[in-house]
Amino acid sequence: MVERGQGRPILWLHGEDGLDPAAPVLDLLAAHGSVRAPSHPGYGHSPDSDAIDTIDDLAYLYLDLLAEHNARDAVVVGSSLGGWVAAEMAVRCTDRLAALVLIAPLGIKVGGRETRDIPDIFALPPEEVARLLYHDPARAAVDFTALSDDELTVIARNREATALYAWEPYFHNPKLRQRLHRITVPTLLLWGADDRFVSASYYGAAYQSAIPGARLETIDRAGHFPHLEQPAALVERIQEFLATGVAAERRA
């Protein structure tokens, strides 16, 4: 668990890329509140848990975490797979939430039964996956020969944990989309304008239409992980949303 900053509780839920404690987005968020960023069980250096092996389990785990810390008016920010977890949390209970920020969240089925909404990251060549995920695919290039055994282990564990949580059904809960109307807190959907993995115009629009009053905004020069490619712009959008959208909701 990375913990930084003071003030309003902010829960950061990482995606299938894992938790990087040195990611600039964490320090930027910590300027606006008390950030807690857990590494999901099985990712990075977090131990596996026999009791936690589904997205459903993660949703309840983090609801319990908010309760354990007696968090009030918390902002839950989730990226990709973490956005899916955040959405699953919010359809269950929003008692401790003030707002929800979903960054290119996965988790829903948009097309028909035979339509693949989400590309298969386990079957495609790494170069194609990078092209789909990043505005600048070069930033995904990794020289594995230069990495330590620990760094290689983290990469392998992240990939293994992603398969555990998201393999079947692939990166979605068939019932989540029909439950999103239960989200009753102000919600911001943030998307990289160059996301070719799940686009804002198709996948993001489906999320927006399912969550009452949700905003959908895009960030230039960013792909599926805008927190990596444009962290300052991402946090600026989040702060503007908290200052305007959430404040307006409270006044209403």
HELIX and SHEET records of a PDB file:
HELIX    1   1 PRO A   24  ALA A   30  1                                   7    
HELIX    2   2 ILE A   55  GLU A   68  1                                  14    
HELIX    3   3 LEU A   81  ARG A   92  1                                  12    
HELIX    4   4 PRO A  126  LEU A  133  1                                   8    
HELIX    5   5 PRO A  137  ALA A  140  5                                   4    
HELIX    6   6 PHE A  144  ALA A  146  5                                   3    
HELIX    7   7 ASP A  149  ALA A  166  1                                  18    
HELIX    8   8 LEU A  176  ARG A  179  1                                   4    
HELIX    9   9 LEU A  180  ARG A  182  5                                   3    
HELIX   10  10 ALA A  200  GLY A  204  3                                   5    
HELIX   11  11 ALA A  205  ALA A  210  1                                   6    
HELIX   12  12 PRO A  226  GLU A  229  1                                   4    
HELIX   13  13 PRO A  231  PHE A  241  1                                  11    
HELIX   14  14 LEU A  242  VAL A  246  3                                   5    
HELIX   15  15 ALA A  247  ARG A  251  1                                   5    
SHEET    1   A 7 VAL A   2  ARG A   4  0                                        
SHEET    2   A 7 SER A  34  ALA A  37 -1                                        
SHEET    3   A 7 PRO A   9  LEU A  13  1                                        
SHEET    4   A 7 ALA A  74  SER A  79  1                                        
SHEET    5   A 7 LEU A  97  ILE A 103  1                                        
SHEET    6   A 7 THR A 187  GLY A 192  1                                        
SHEET    7   A 7 ARG A 215  ILE A 219  1                                        
END                                                                             
